[in-house]
């Protein structure tokens, strides 16, 4: 019994110990993730800003699409440049460019210039992510990889939750004008650039016996493409993201078509955000010790099962209950899914593996609404069984992709 009590006591401090005992660069990277998402409210307000400037709905929507495409391109570019720039230079370059481009939106003369600036700002905001996540993994012991990526996700989720609130506050403090809003976002990005310049090493120490620059760019990509198990994982990641994002795109259409009070949808979405922020890290103290194959399979299965539950006759109970099902999968396995690319990668290819994962996840969330919307138009309520099958396929592929010996 004493052993169990000691293990429980160790578990209660695992989160704080992991952060406290991490190197300064790791702490800065985790804070930087939060700052980058906290200042990432351009996508929330760009449509409103352009509409206020007198642009049509179509032009405003196009700018949002360009922003989304820029994010996907930025991750791909960041993965390509990761080893050449390093985490510090990637963060300084990306965040400084983001700051300048975001503030410039207030002063650009016409729609084409605004559209270019929006796309470039989105590209710049993502450049740092692959190299930063790779450095985060390199500076963390193997037995704490899942926990450190749980903290990484916590920063992402907390920043994403707070960003709209901060954005609206700046909007109203600025007299319902966008000057303070965009300058505020730019200054937050610049703050991370300065923090990275001061506290993140220019280069991480190469792993023993490896030389990240020994192979050319195409050769490095070919090496990753030869890892068939990892390609399966990437495809499972994209498929899971397509299914996951339906709660933001197709579910509102379903709620409207069924004439259910929209309050129940907003309650479900708010519950998801609250549960993830409050409970994911504490549960990671437990799930970090589970076999990776089991954890990844469990989370992908629950995401698919949650979407399958939306297939019941739509009602407040179904909306909230189904959301809780896939939210449980998210908090149980999200950190393991995010940690796996770094754990699976050969040391010279770590940033490339991580960039590939981030790219496929972002691609899935970008095309998911298009796929879900098209299916909803054709199948109506029948979209949910299709999404359930896609979620099941993602789980099967995810389990097949991970070797039984892989573990946190």
N, C-alpha and C positions, 0 to 999 in steps of 0.2 A: 504493500500500500504506500509506503514511503517513496518508492520509486515513482509511482504514478503522480503523487503530489509534487515531487521535484520536477517531473516532466511538465506538469501543468503550470508550475511557477515559471519555468523557463519559457513556456509558450506565451505567457501573458506579457513578457517583456521582449519578445522576439522582434517586434516591429521597431520599437525604440532602439534596441541594441543594434539592430542592423543599420539604422540611420546614424546613430551616435558613433559607431565604430567604422563607418565608411570614410574614405578619403575625402578631403575637401572638394576635389573635382567632382566626385560622385554627388555630394550634397548640392553643388552648384548646378549640375545637370538636372537633378530632380526639381530644384527651385526653378530652373530655366524652363522645364516642361510646363510647370504651372503658369509662369509668366507668359509664355508663348500662347497658351490657350486663353489666359485671362485677357490678353490684348487681342484675341482673335475674333472680334465681333464685326469685322468688315462684312463678312458674308451675311450677317443678320440685318445690317442696316443699308447695304448698298442699293437694294431695290427701293427702299423708302427714300434714300438720298436722291437717287436719279428721278424718282417720281416727283419729289419736291422741286427738282430743277426743271421740271416740265417735260421730261422724256416720256415716251409712250410705254405702256405696259410691256410690249414686245421687246423694246430696247432694254428696259430694266431687267427683264427675265434673261435676256441674252447675256447681260453683264454677269448675272449670277452663274450662268452656265460656264462662261469663260473663267470665272473664279474657280469653279469646281474642276474644270479641265486643267487649270494652272496648278492646282494642288497635286493632281496625279503626275503631271510632268515634272513638278518640283521634286517629288520623291524619287523619280527615275533619275533625274539629274543629280540629286544628292547622293544616291547610291553609286553613280558613276564617278563622282568627284571625291568621294569620301576619303580614300587613301591619299589622294594628292593634296587635299586641303587640310585634313584632320578635323577633329571635333571643334577645336577652338576657332580656327579660321572659318570653318563652315558656319558656326554660330555668329561670328562677328560679321561676316559678309552677308549672310542671309537676313539677320535681324536688322542690320543697318540699312540694307536695301529696302526691307519691309517698312521701316520707319519713314524713310524718305518718300517712297512711293505712296504710302497711305496718306501722308500729309499733303502730297502734291495733288491729290484728287480735288482738293478745295480750290485749286488755282488753275487747273488745266482748261484750255479754251473751248474744246468741243468734244463731242461724243467719241470719235475715234481715238483721241488721245486718252480719254478716260478709260475706254475699253482696254487699251494696251496697258495702261498703268494697273488696272485691276488684275489682268492676267499675270503681269510681271510680279506684282505684290504677292499673289498667291504662290507663284513659283518660288520666290525668294523665301517665303515663310516656311517652306518645307525642306529647303536645302540641308539644314543642319540635322534633321532627324535621323537618317541612317547612321552617320558617323557618331552622333552623340549616343545613340542606343548601343552601338558597338563598343564605344569607350566605357559606357556604363557597365556593360557585361565584362569587359576585360579587367576592370578595376574591382570586380566583385568576386569573392570566393564562390566556387561551384555550388556549395551547399546553401548559398543565399541568393542564387539567381532568380528563383521564382518570387521570393519576397521583394527583391529590389525592383523587379518588373511590376510587382503589385503596387509598390510605391510610385513607380512611373505611371501606371494607370490611374492611381489616386490623384496625382498631379493633373493628368489630362482631364479626368472627370470633374475634379473640383474647379479647375479653371474654366471648363466648358459650362459648368453650372453657374458660376459667378459672372462670367463674361456678359450675358445679356443684362443682368442687373446693373453691372458697372456701366455698360453702354447706355442704358436708359437714364441712369443717374447723371452721366456726363451730358446727355442730350438735354435734359431738363435744366441742369445747372447752367448750360450754355444758352439758356433762353429759347429752347426748342429749335436751336440751330445746330449745324453739324461741325462747326469749327472746333469746339472743345472736344467733341467726340473723336474726330479723326486725329487731332493733335495728341489726345490722350493715348490712343492706340499706338501712335508712332513712338511716343515717349516710353511706353511700356516695352516695346520691342527694342528700343535703344538701350534701356536699362539692362536687358539681358545681354545685349552685345557687349556692354562695358563690363558686366559681371564675368562673362566668358573670357574676355581679354585679360582680366586680372587673375582669374582663379583656375582656368582650365589649361592643362599643359598643351604646348604646341603640337606635340606628337606623343602618342602612347608608346610604351616600350614594346617592341616587336616580340612576339612569342619566340621562345627558344627554338632555334633551328629553322625559322621561317623568315621569308623576306617578302613582304607584301608587294613590293614593286618588282618582283622577279618575273612576273608574267604581265603581258600586255592586257589592256582592257578586254578585247574580244576573247582572249584565252581564258580570262577569269570567268567571263559569262559562260563560256563553253564548259568550264569545270563545274559550274553550278548546274547547268542543263544536263550534265551527265549523272547528276545525283537524282535518279528517278524517284526515289522515295520522297525527296524534298519537293520535287515538282508536284507530286501528288498532294503534299501538304499545302503548297501554294494554291492549287486548284480548289482544295477543300476550303481554304481560307476565303477565296473569292466567293464560292458558292454559299458559304455560311454568311458572309457579309450581305449578299443579295437577299437572303432570307431575313436576316436580322433587321435590315433597314426598312422592312415593310411596315413596321409600327409607326414610322414617321411619314410614310407616303401612301400606302394602300389602305391602312386601317382608318385614317380620317375619312377617306372616300366611302368606306364601308359604313362608318358611323353616320355620315350624312345621308347616304342612300337608305339606311334603315330608320332614319328619323329618331335616332337615340340622342338624348341631350348631350351636347358636346362637353359638358362638365365632366362626364364620366371618363371621357378620353383624356382630358387634361389631368384628372386625378391619377389615372393609370400611368401616364408619362411622368408625372411628378413623383409618384411612388417609386418608379424605376430609378430615377436620378437619386432620390434620397437613400434608397436601399443600397445602391452601388457605393455611394460616398461613405455611408456609415458602416456597412457590414463587410465590404469586400476585403479590406486589409485584415480585420480580425479573423475572418474565415481562412485567409491565406496562411495564417499560422498553422492551421490544420492541413489544408490541401497541399501545401508545399512539400509535404512528406509522402504524398500519394504518387504511385507510378505515373509518369507523364502520359503514357498511352491511355491509361484509364481516365485520367482527368480530362484530357482533350476530347476523348470519345464522349464522356459524360456531358461536357458543356455543349458540344455541337448537337448532341441528341436532344438536350433540353431546349435549345433554341428552336429546333425543328418541331418538337412536341408542343411548345408554346404557340407557335404559329398554327399548328394543327388544331389547337383548342379554339382559335378564332373561327374555325369552321362550324362550330355549334351555332344554333340560332343566336344572332347577335343580341346582347343585352348587357346591362352594366356588370352583372356578375361574370359573364364571359369575358368582357373587355379587361376587367381587373384581374380575374383569375388567370387568364392566359398570359397576361403580361407578367404576373408573378412567377409563372412557370419558367419562362425564358430568362427572366431576371435572375432566378436561382442559378441557372446554368452559367450566366455571365459572371456572377460573383464567385462561384465555385471554381471555374476553370479559366477565366479571362487572364489572370497573371501567368498561368502555365502556357497558354497559347502564345502570349506575347514573349515569354522567355524562351520558348523552344527554338526559334530561328538562331539565336546566339549559341544555344547549347548544341545544336546540330551541325553548325558550320565549322569547317576547318579554319584554324586561326587566321590564315591570310585572306579568307573569304567572308569573314564575319560581317563586315559592313554591307557586303553585297547580298548576303542571305537575308539580313535584316531589312535592307532596302527593298528586296524582292517581296518580302512579307508585307511591308507597309504599302507598297505599290498595289499588290493584289487586293489587300483589304480595302484600300481607298477606291480602287477600281470597282469593286463589288458594291460599295455604298453609292458610287456614282451611277452605275447602270441599273442597280436594283429598283429604284423608283420607276425607271422607264419600263423595265420588264413587268413589274407588278402592276403598273397602270395599264399597260397593254392587255395583260391577262384579265384584269378587272373589267375592262371594257367588253371583252369577249365572253368571259365566263361568269362575271358577277361574283357571287359568294363562292363559286367553285374555285376561285384563286387560291384559297387556303389549303385544300388537299394537295394542290400542285406544289405549294411552298413547303408543305410537310414532307413530301417526297424528296424535294431538293435538300431539305435539312437532313433527312435520313441519309441521302447520298453523301452529303458533306461529312457526316459522322463516320460512315463506313470508310471513306477515303482517308479521313484524318487518322483513324485507328490503323489502317493499312500503311500509312506513310511513316509512322513512328516505330522504330525498332523496339522490340520488347526490352532490350538492354538499356535503352535511353531512360534516364531518370534525373530528377532534380539533384 
